Amino acid sequence: MQRQLVIDSSTLFAFEKARLLNLLGSLPFQLIIPPAVKEEIETGSSDALLRLVKVVPLRGRSLKLSRSLSAFGVGSGEAECCALASRLKLS
Protein backbone atom coordinates (compact mmCIF):
# COMPACT_ATOMS: atom_id res chain seq x y z
CA MET A 1 0.00 0.00 0.00
CA GLN A 2 1.31 3.42 -0.93
CA ARG A 3 2.12 5.71 1.97
CA GLN A 4 -0.13 8.73 2.42
CA LEU A 5 0.70 12.38 3.00
CA VAL A 6 -1.88 14.93 4.09
CA ILE A 7 -1.01 18.27 2.52
CA ASP A 8 -2.53 21.73 2.88
CA SER A 9 -3.28 24.31 0.21
CA SER A 10 -0.48 26.75 1.09
CA THR A 11 2.10 24.00 0.59
CA LEU A 12 0.54 23.03 -2.73
CA PHE A 13 0.42 26.67 -3.84
CA ALA A 14 4.10 27.10 -2.93
CA PHE A 15 5.09 24.11 -5.07
CA GLU A 16 2.95 25.45 -7.91
CA LYS A 17 4.45 28.94 -7.67
CA ALA A 18 7.97 27.46 -7.69
CA ARG A 19 7.00 25.36 -10.73
CA LEU A 20 7.76 22.15 -8.87
CA LEU A 21 4.49 20.27 -9.34
CA ASN A 22 6.36 17.54 -11.21
CA LEU A 23 8.42 16.99 -8.05
CA LEU A 24 5.25 16.56 -5.99
CA GLY A 25 3.94 14.06 -8.51
CA SER A 26 7.10 11.98 -8.25
CA LEU A 27 7.03 11.59 -4.46
CA PRO A 28 6.46 8.04 -3.17
CA PHE A 29 3.28 9.18 -1.40
CA GLN A 30 -0.38 9.42 -2.21
CA LEU A 31 -1.16 13.10 -1.58
CA ILE A 32 -4.46 13.46 0.21
CA ILE A 33 -6.46 16.52 1.14
CA PRO A 34 -9.68 17.19 3.04
CA PRO A 35 -12.67 19.00 1.45
CA ALA A 36 -11.76 22.44 2.83
CA VAL A 37 -8.37 22.28 1.10
CA LYS A 38 -10.09 21.26 -2.13
CA GLU A 39 -12.29 24.35 -1.89
CA GLU A 40 -9.24 26.56 -1.31
CA ILE A 41 -7.51 25.06 -4.35
CA GLU A 42 -10.59 25.50 -6.54
CA THR A 43 -10.77 29.21 -5.73
CA GLY A 44 -7.07 29.99 -5.97
CA SER A 45 -5.38 27.80 -8.52
CA SER A 46 -5.47 25.65 -11.61
CA ASP A 47 -6.83 22.15 -12.04
CA ALA A 48 -3.26 20.81 -12.15
CA LEU A 49 -3.16 20.68 -8.35
CA LEU A 50 -6.40 18.74 -8.11
CA ARG A 51 -5.04 16.10 -10.47
CA LEU A 52 -2.19 15.43 -8.01
CA VAL A 53 -4.32 14.82 -4.94
CA LYS A 54 -7.07 12.59 -3.62
CA VAL A 55 -9.87 14.24 -1.66
CA VAL A 56 -10.83 12.31 1.48
CA PRO A 57 -13.97 13.47 3.31
CA LEU A 58 -14.14 13.89 7.06
CA ARG A 59 -16.76 12.13 9.12
CA GLY A 60 -17.57 11.31 12.70
CA ARG A 61 -14.84 12.07 15.21
CA SER A 62 -12.54 13.62 12.62
CA LEU A 63 -15.23 16.11 11.66
CA LYS A 64 -15.80 16.93 15.34
CA LEU A 65 -12.04 17.39 15.88
CA SER A 66 -11.85 19.69 12.88
CA ARG A 67 -14.67 21.85 14.22
CA SER A 68 -13.04 22.00 17.65
CA LEU A 69 -9.74 23.16 16.16
CA SER A 70 -11.55 25.77 14.07
CA ALA A 71 -13.25 27.06 17.22
CA PHE A 72 -9.78 27.73 18.64
CA GLY A 73 -8.89 29.84 15.62
CA VAL A 74 -7.14 27.28 13.42
CA GLY A 75 -7.97 27.83 9.73
CA SER A 76 -10.50 25.43 8.27
CA GLY A 77 -8.05 23.83 5.83
CA GLU A 78 -5.41 23.32 8.49
CA ALA A 79 -7.96 22.04 10.99
CA GLU A 80 -9.27 19.49 8.51
CA CYS A 81 -5.72 18.42 7.61
CA CYS A 82 -4.92 17.78 11.28
CA ALA A 83 -8.17 15.86 11.80
CA LEU A 84 -7.63 13.79 8.65
CA ALA A 85 -4.04 12.93 9.58
CA SER A 86 -5.24 11.94 13.04
CA ARG A 87 -8.01 9.75 11.61
CA LEU A 88 -5.59 7.99 9.27
CA LYS A 89 -3.05 7.64 12.09
CA LEU A 90 -0.33 9.32 10.05
CA SER A 91 2.81 10.46 11.81
Residue, then its C-alpha position, 0 to 999 in steps of 0.5 A: m500500500q502506498r504511503q499517504l501524506v496529508i497536505d494543505s493548500s499553502t504547501l501546494f500553492a508554494f510548489e505550484k508557484a515554484r513550478l515544482l508540481n512535477l516533483l510533488g507528482s514523483l514523491p512516493f506518497q499518495l497526496i491526500i487533502p480534506p474537502a476544505v483544502k479542495e475548496e481553497i484550491e478550486t478558488g485559488s489555482s489551476d486544475a493541475l493541483l487537483r489532479l495530483v491529490k485525492v480528496v478524502p472526506l471527514r466524518g464522525r470524530s474527525l469532523k468533530l475534531s476539525r470543528s473543535l480546532s476551528a473554534f480555537g482559531v485554526g484555519s478550516g483547511e489546516a484544521e481538517c488536515c490535522a483531523l484527517a491525519s489523526r483519523l488515518k493515524l499518520s505520523 
